[in-house]
Amino acid sequence: MGNFKRKTLASLMAVGMFCGVGARAFADDDDSKPPAKPVETADSKKPKDKAADSAGLTERERMLLDRVEQLEKRVAELESARDSTAAASTAEPNAPAASPSANATSASAIAANPPPSGAPSSPPASGSTATAGTNSAAPSLAPSASAAPPPPPAQAPVAAQTAAIATTEKPTASAPFAFADFTWLNGNPRTKDVPLDTKFFTPEIRSDVDYIYDFRHPKDDTIGGSSEVFRANEVQLTQLGIGGDFHYDNVRARLMTQFGLYSETTPRNDASPARGQWNLADAYRYLSEAYGGYHFNVMHGINVDAGIFMSYVGLFSYYQFDNWAYQPSYVSSNTPWFFNGVRVQIFPTEHLKIEPWFVNGWQSYGRFNNRPGIGFQILYRPNGWLSVLGNQYMLGEDALNTPGRVRYHTDDSIEVKYYDKPENFIDKMAFSLTGDLGCEHGGGVSCYTNSAKGPKQDFLGFMFYNRVWFDHDLFGLTIGGGKINNPGRYLVLLPPINGATAASGTPYFTENPGDPYKAWDMSATFDWMPSQYITWRWEYNYRAANVPYFSGPGGVTPPGGNQGAPGSLVPGWAPDLRKSENRLNMAILVKF
């Protein structure tokens, strides 16, 4: 009798199991209604004895029961994997995107502005970033928290569900320089959030308005010898930049305008438009950056860009918001801010960028003679407190209408954050050190020493800056300066005497082979930064040279304005040039 009862019970259990599975299959055909969950009771939550439950079952029934338990275990594993993937996406909503986008920035930034020293521009850092948006190598495959994939249907094959999970969890290469916060770097913007950023476009707006108090009070309000400061005792818009980075389907482009004084002064320092037709200075004067290119998902990313891009030679950024000081030393102020050509940004690892260039010339819209220039940048950041940058330029014939005179230049920087205590009033300290060496040979000059081929024509300089941040980065104080020696004056900025330009020259300040020029400077800069998007800056500058160079009280403009050809002699008049200058720079700098 007992055996009969057990057999009857087992048969009923098998029939019930078959009917239950059939009912669930029919119920699943109705997609409008989710499957009902089993009602949990106190007894159902108690641990069950598998041996007891299996007692009295036939071998086939035990196989069916084991199969059900295996399926339940597999479904639990799939649901756990899905939940962990969604949780990871929620935990890192601001992780660097792997599709091409602007940055930092920029190596900009990334900055290449890091710089005029190059941060990759990032790729972009460009972005910036420098840094400013660094491009990574492969698109991110992790789903966002708001778009987590629904659980697969109950009747979906287990193999298909496993393949879907494997695809979602495929590892991707990390974005270059995204492993640490590099907003402390000189030449990199400190902004961390981009309002109105989209999948297709990352907007960028910059404003640089200054008031310069010159202690010599030149009567024509003209300041010379700088590529950042141009007018005295007036409120002036140095730059208004509107643009940003376009990035979609691995195609990338960047546009940044330069309205204000930059649109006049930067083209004026380029002599290449004087060669040939079609006025390149007018064609490009309102553009500080304009290029397009493609991002390859190789290693940690490769960018190929063509157009006008930041050079980052000299460490400082072309944009004052990104820098520790308003007036950089000569090593930065007198070296290229931009190139017009082609660059390839290669990121073998997340710590390294290698960037070769093929360019028209040394900060030029066109060629000066018949040979373009080539060069490359290497940026290495092994950790969050050290950045090593090297820029090399060579083979360009960059003296207008002087074929055969070839230029070589090396620019190398190190930046170290040697103190970082966010909880303290003095919360951060860092320094930057830059050294430059270069020369020209041929065309009547010699590298490094006077010879039968001509006088020595070389460049030697350095600059050092130390910065301290206070009160959770609300305030900043920078002390620094530098020195150069440039016989032949081929990298000295020509004073704007009687409207002189780099192409015209002027007999009032010659740039002949062998002409001596030594200069030095120092500065103290105080910043108030109530928001990541604005800097209020006060700065004192002392600059000096071994020859009369800076504007004196009499100014550099003839009575009644410029006369004759740019830079030409004016009978009975001479510019008032002095060997030193003292000034206060006050600026409001904005970046979105």
Secondary structure, 3 states (H helix, E strand, C coil): CHHHHHHHHHHHHHHHHHHHHHHHHHHHCCCCCCCCCCCCCCCCCCCCCHHHHHCCCCHHHHHHHHHHHHHHHHHHHHHHHHHHHHHHHHHCCCCCCCCCCCECCECCCCCCCCCCCCCCCCCCCCCECCCCECCCCCCCCCCCHHHCCCCCCCCCCHHHHHHHHHHHCCCCCCCCCCCCCCCCCCCCCCCCCCCCCCCCEEEEEEEEEEEEEECCCCCCCECCCCCCCCECCCEEEEEEEEEEEEEECCEEEEEEECECCHHHHHHHCCCHHHCCCCCHHHHHCCEEEEEEEEEECCCCCEEEEEEEEECCCCCCCCCHHHCCCCCCCHHHHCCCCEEEEEEEEEEEECCEEEEEEEECCCCCCCCCCCCCEEEEEEEEEEECCEEEEEEEEEEECCCCCCCCCEEEEEEEEEEEEEEECCCCCEEEEEEEEEEEEEEEEECCEECCCCECCECECEEEEEEEEEEEEECCCCEEEEEEEEEEECCCCCCCCCCCHHHCCCCCCCCCCCCCCCCCCEEEEEEEEEEEEEECCEEEEEEEEEEEECCCCEECCCCCCCCCCCCCCCCCCCCCCCCCEECEEEEEEEEEEEEC
